[in-house]
């Protein structure tokens, strides 16, 4: 494989990672939102989650095996070698990364079947959430968490699983809020439902943020190491991690603004709160997508602890 084609495959791998992260966030976060916000959004006519989830599951069902092929190309050295049964078989049976991608593909296909065949409702949201949970957990096996060996392997892997799930729940909820606030507002109870769903998300959002902070610290201990914190900005991984933390901090600030100021104001005076809330929610969702893009790039770089 020439250096140019190798670079193209590596760039494609990063893009595929990002696509899968976004799909995983939607596949877990959207149906989960429909479950824990059921009382708030029940009066609204919500037909949009189903087609969104159908497209999300379909895209993931294509992206995951494509990523498996791309990883096999990088391992085998060429596309001709990668498509051989021996190469694909080794990736699927001998490497955790390949097995995780296979599980992710199956979960996406299952979610696609559920989204197409079942009517929107509690049962379908539960089944889709479980599929999304499998997808989110599988991200840990295709990231740096799976590379840790020795006694720290399982603590790091479990921490990475929790980190992935919490991120998907939060960003998926932001997607739901963004759609709710931008969709045509025909129902007279729309503003009250949105305010209640924002307030109701406070507990879930706080738990997600707390989980992200705690597991982020644990993961940093394994991937950076206390002795290399001072030189964090001397590596591409460290620079991207700093960018990720900055984006995360902005998301936390906006989330606090929604909870403490804009949600109560939305309940009292929707016309005054709506323009601010619309901009803020869209910006926070955009920041979440930016975080996923940064994480996709970080997954291809060696962390400081491995250097």
C-alpha positions as CSV (number, residue, x, y, z in Angstrom):
1,X,0.0,0.0,0.0
2,X,1.5,3.3,-1.0
3,X,1.9,6.2,1.5
4,X,-0.9,8.1,-0.3
5,X,-3.4,5.3,-0.2
6,X,-2.4,4.6,3.4
7,X,-3.1,8.2,4.3
8,X,-6.4,8.1,2.5
9,X,-7.5,4.9,4.4
10,X,-6.4,6.5,7.7
11,X,-8.5,9.7,6.9
12,X,-11.4,7.5,5.9
13,X,-11.0,5.6,9.2
14,X,-11.3,8.9,11.2
15,X,-14.4,9.9,9.2
16,X,-16.0,6.5,9.7
17,X,-15.3,6.8,13.5
18,X,-17.0,10.1,13.6
19,X,-20.0,8.9,11.7
20,X,-20.4,5.9,14.0
21,X,-20.1,8.1,17.1
22,X,-22.9,10.4,15.9
23,X,-25.0,7.4,14.9
24,X,-24.4,5.8,18.3
25,X,-25.4,9.0,20.1
26,X,-28.6,9.3,18.2
27,X,-29.4,5.5,18.5
28,X,-29.1,5.6,22.2
29,X,-29.9,9.2,23.2
30,X,-33.1,9.7,21.1
31,X,-35.1,6.6,22.3
32,X,-33.8,7.1,25.8
33,X,-35.0,10.7,25.7
34,X,-38.5,9.5,24.6
35,X,-38.6,7.2,27.6
36,X,-37.5,9.5,30.4
37,X,-39.3,12.5,28.9
38,X,-42.5,10.6,28.1
39,X,-44.7,12.7,30.4
40,X,-43.4,16.0,29.1
41,X,-43.6,15.2,25.4
42,X,-46.7,12.9,25.4
43,X,-49.1,15.7,24.5
44,X,-47.1,16.5,21.3
45,X,-47.4,14.9,18.0
46,X,-44.0,13.2,17.6
47,X,-43.6,11.5,14.3
48,X,-40.0,12.5,13.6
49,X,-38.0,10.1,15.9
50,X,-38.9,7.0,13.8
51,X,-37.5,8.1,10.4
52,X,-34.5,9.6,12.1
53,X,-33.7,6.3,13.9
54,X,-34.3,4.3,10.7
55,X,-31.8,6.4,8.8
56,X,-29.4,6.4,11.7
57,X,-29.5,2.6,12.1
58,X,-29.1,2.2,8.3
59,X,-26.1,4.4,8.2
60,X,-24.5,2.7,11.1
61,X,-25.2,-0.7,9.6
62,X,-23.1,0.4,6.6
63,X,-20.4,2.4,8.4
64,X,-19.5,-0.3,10.9
65,X,-18.6,-3.1,8.4
66,X,-16.9,-0.5,6.2
67,X,-14.8,0.5,9.2
68,X,-14.0,-3.2,9.7
69,X,-12.8,-3.4,6.1
70,X,-10.7,-0.2,6.5
71,X,-9.1,-1.5,9.6
72,X,-8.3,-4.8,7.8
73,X,-6.8,-2.9,4.9
74,X,-4.5,-1.1,7.4
75,X,-3.5,-4.4,9.0
76,X,-3.1,-6.4,5.8
77,X,-1.4,-3.7,3.8
78,X,-3.7,-3.7,0.7
79,X,-7.4,-4.0,-0.2
80,X,-6.6,-7.2,-2.2
81,X,-5.2,-8.8,1.0
82,X,-7.9,-7.3,3.2
83,X,-10.8,-9.0,1.4
84,X,-9.3,-12.4,1.6
85,X,-11.2,-14.7,4.0
86,X,-8.0,-15.3,6.1
87,X,-7.5,-11.6,6.8
88,X,-11.2,-10.9,7.6
89,X,-11.4,-14.1,9.6
90,X,-8.4,-13.1,11.7
91,X,-9.9,-9.7,12.3
92,X,-13.2,-11.1,13.4
93,X,-11.9,-14.0,15.5
94,X,-8.5,-12.8,16.7
95,X,-8.9,-9.1,17.4
96,X,-11.3,-7.4,19.9
97,X,-11.6,-4.4,17.5
98,X,-13.0,-6.6,14.8
99,X,-15.4,-8.4,17.2
100,X,-16.6,-5.1,18.5
101,X,-17.3,-3.8,15.0
102,X,-19.2,-7.0,14.2
103,X,-21.3,-6.7,17.3
104,X,-21.9,-3.0,16.5
105,X,-23.1,-4.0,13.0
106,X,-25.5,-6.6,14.4
107,X,-26.9,-4.1,16.9
108,X,-27.4,-1.6,14.1
109,X,-29.2,-4.2,11.9
110,X,-31.4,-5.1,14.9
111,X,-32.2,-1.5,15.6
112,X,-33.1,-1.0,11.9
113,X,-35.5,-3.9,12.0
114,X,-37.1,-2.6,15.2
115,X,-37.4,0.9,13.9
116,X,-39.0,-0.2,10.6
117,X,-41.3,-3.0,11.9
118,X,-42.5,-1.7,15.3
119,X,-44.9,1.2,16.0
120,X,-43.4,4.1,18.0
121,X,-44.1,3.5,21.6
122,X,-42.5,2.5,24.9
123,X,-41.6,-1.0,23.7
124,X,-39.9,0.2,20.6
125,X,-38.1,2.9,22.5
126,X,-36.8,0.3,25.1
127,X,-35.6,-2.0,22.3
128,X,-33.9,0.8,20.4
129,X,-32.3,2.1,23.6
130,X,-30.9,-1.4,24.3
131,X,-29.5,-1.6,20.8
132,X,-28.0,1.9,21.3
133,X,-26.6,0.8,24.6
134,X,-24.7,-2.1,22.9
135,X,-23.4,0.3,20.2
136,X,-22.2,2.9,22.8
137,X,-20.5,0.2,24.9
138,X,-18.8,-1.2,21.8
139,X,-17.0,2.1,21.3
140,X,-14.8,1.2,24.3
141,X,-13.5,-1.9,22.5
142,X,-12.5,0.1,19.4
143,X,-10.7,2.8,21.4
144,X,-7.7,3.2,23.6
145,X,-9.5,1.6,26.6
146,X,-9.2,-1.9,25.1
147,X,-5.4,-1.5,24.7
148,X,-4.7,-1.4,28.4
149,X,-3.1,-4.6,29.8
150,X,-2.5,-6.0,33.2
151,X,-4.5,-5.2,36.3
152,X,-5.8,-1.9,34.9
153,X,-7.4,-3.5,31.9
154,X,-10.9,-3.9,33.2
155,X,-11.1,-0.7,35.3
156,X,-10.1,1.3,32.3
157,X,-12.4,-0.6,29.9
158,X,-15.4,-0.2,32.3
159,X,-14.6,3.5,32.7
160,X,-14.5,3.9,28.9
161,X,-17.8,2.1,28.5
162,X,-19.5,4.4,31.0
163,X,-17.9,7.4,29.4
164,X,-19.2,6.4,26.0
165,X,-22.7,5.7,27.3
166,X,-22.9,9.0,29.2
167,X,-21.7,11.0,26.1
168,X,-24.3,9.3,23.8
169,X,-27.1,9.9,26.3
170,X,-26.2,13.6,26.6
171,X,-25.6,14.4,22.9
172,X,-28.6,12.3,21.8
173,X,-30.8,14.4,24.1
174,X,-29.4,17.6,22.6
175,X,-30.4,16.3,19.2
176,X,-34.0,15.7,20.5
177,X,-34.1,19.2,22.0
178,X,-32.8,20.8,18.8
179,X,-35.5,19.1,16.7
180,X,-38.2,20.0,19.2
181,X,-37.3,23.6,19.3
182,X,-36.9,23.9,15.5
183,X,-39.9,21.9,14.4
184,X,-43.2,23.6,13.5
185,X,-45.0,24.5,16.7
186,X,-48.6,23.6,16.1
187,X,-49.6,22.2,19.5
188,X,-50.8,24.8,22.0
189,X,-48.9,22.9,24.8
190,X,-45.6,22.9,22.9
191,X,-43.8,25.5,25.1
192,X,-44.9,23.9,28.3
193,X,-43.8,20.5,27.1
194,X,-40.4,21.8,26.1
195,X,-39.9,23.5,29.4
196,X,-40.9,20.4,31.3
197,X,-38.6,18.2,29.2
198,X,-35.7,20.6,29.8
199,X,-36.4,20.6,33.6
200,X,-36.8,16.8,33.5
201,X,-33.5,16.3,31.7
202,X,-31.7,18.1,34.6
203,X,-31.3,14.9,36.6
204,X,-30.2,12.8,33.6
205,X,-28.0,15.5,32.3
206,X,-26.3,16.0,35.7
207,X,-25.7,12.3,36.0
208,X,-24.2,12.2,32.5
209,X,-21.9,15.2,33.2
210,X,-20.8,13.6,36.5
211,X,-20.1,10.3,34.8
212,X,-18.1,12.0,32.1
213,X,-16.0,14.0,34.6
214,X,-15.2,10.9,36.8
215,X,-14.5,8.5,33.9
216,X,-12.6,11.2,32.1
217,X,-10.2,11.5,35.0
218,X,-9.9,7.7,35.2
219,X,-9.2,7.5,31.5
220,X,-6.6,10.3,31.7
221,X,-4.7,8.4,34.4
222,X,-4.3,5.5,32.1
223,X,-3.7,7.3,28.8
224,X,-1.6,10.3,30.0
225,X,-0.1,9.4,33.4
226,X,0.5,11.9,36.2
227,X,4.1,12.3,35.2
228,X,3.3,13.5,31.6
229,X,0.5,16.0,32.4
230,X,3.0,18.9,32.3
231,X,4.0,18.0,28.7
232,X,0.4,17.4,27.5
233,X,0.6,20.1,24.8
234,X,3.7,18.6,23.3
235,X,1.8,15.9,21.5
236,X,-1.0,16.0,19.0
237,X,-3.1,13.8,21.3
238,X,-2.6,16.2,24.1
239,X,-3.6,19.2,22.0
240,X,-6.8,17.5,20.8
241,X,-7.6,16.5,24.4
242,X,-7.2,20.1,25.5
243,X,-9.6,21.1,22.7
244,X,-12.0,18.4,23.7
245,X,-12.0,19.6,27.3
246,X,-12.5,23.2,26.2
247,X,-15.5,22.2,24.1
248,X,-16.9,20.1,27.0
249,X,-16.6,23.0,29.4
250,X,-18.6,25.3,27.0
251,X,-21.3,22.6,26.8
252,X,-21.5,22.4,30.6
253,X,-21.9,26.2,30.8
254,X,-24.7,26.2,28.3
255,X,-26.4,23.3,30.0
256,X,-26.3,25.2,33.3
257,X,-27.8,28.2,31.5
258,X,-30.7,26.1,30.1
259,X,-31.4,24.5,33.5
260,X,-31.1,27.6,35.8
261,X,-32.4,30.4,33.6
262,X,-33.9,29.6,30.2
263,X,-36.1,26.6,31.2
264,X,-37.9,28.6,34.0
265,X,-38.2,31.6,31.7
266,X,-39.6,29.3,29.0
267,X,-42.4,28.2,31.4
268,X,-43.2,31.9,32.2
269,X,-42.7,33.7,29.0
270,X,-42.0,31.5,26.0
271,X,-41.8,34.4,23.5
272,X,-39.0,36.0,25.4
273,X,-37.0,32.8,26.1
274,X,-37.4,31.1,22.8
275,X,-34.9,33.0,20.7
276,X,-32.2,32.6,23.3
277,X,-33.0,28.9,24.0
278,X,-33.0,28.1,20.2
279,X,-29.6,29.6,19.7
280,X,-28.2,28.0,22.9
281,X,-29.5,24.5,22.2
282,X,-28.3,24.5,18.6
283,X,-24.9,25.8,19.7
284,X,-24.6,23.1,22.4
285,X,-25.6,20.4,20.0
286,X,-23.0,21.7,17.5
287,X,-20.4,21.6,20.3
288,X,-21.3,18.0,21.0
289,X,-20.8,17.1,17.4
290,X,-17.4,18.9,17.5
291,X,-16.4,16.9,20.5
292,X,-17.3,13.6,18.7
293,X,-15.2,14.8,15.7
294,X,-12.2,15.5,18.0
295,X,-12.6,12.1,19.7
296,X,-12.6,10.4,16.3
297,X,-9.3,12.0,15.5
298,X,-7.9,11.2,19.0
299,X,-8.7,7.5,18.5
300,X,-6.1,7.2,15.8
301,X,-3.3,8.9,17.8
302,X,-1.0,7.3,20.4
303,X,-1.7,8.6,23.9
304,X,1.2,10.1,25.9
305,X,1.4,7.1,28.2
306,X,2.2,4.8,25.3
307,X,5.2,6.9,24.1
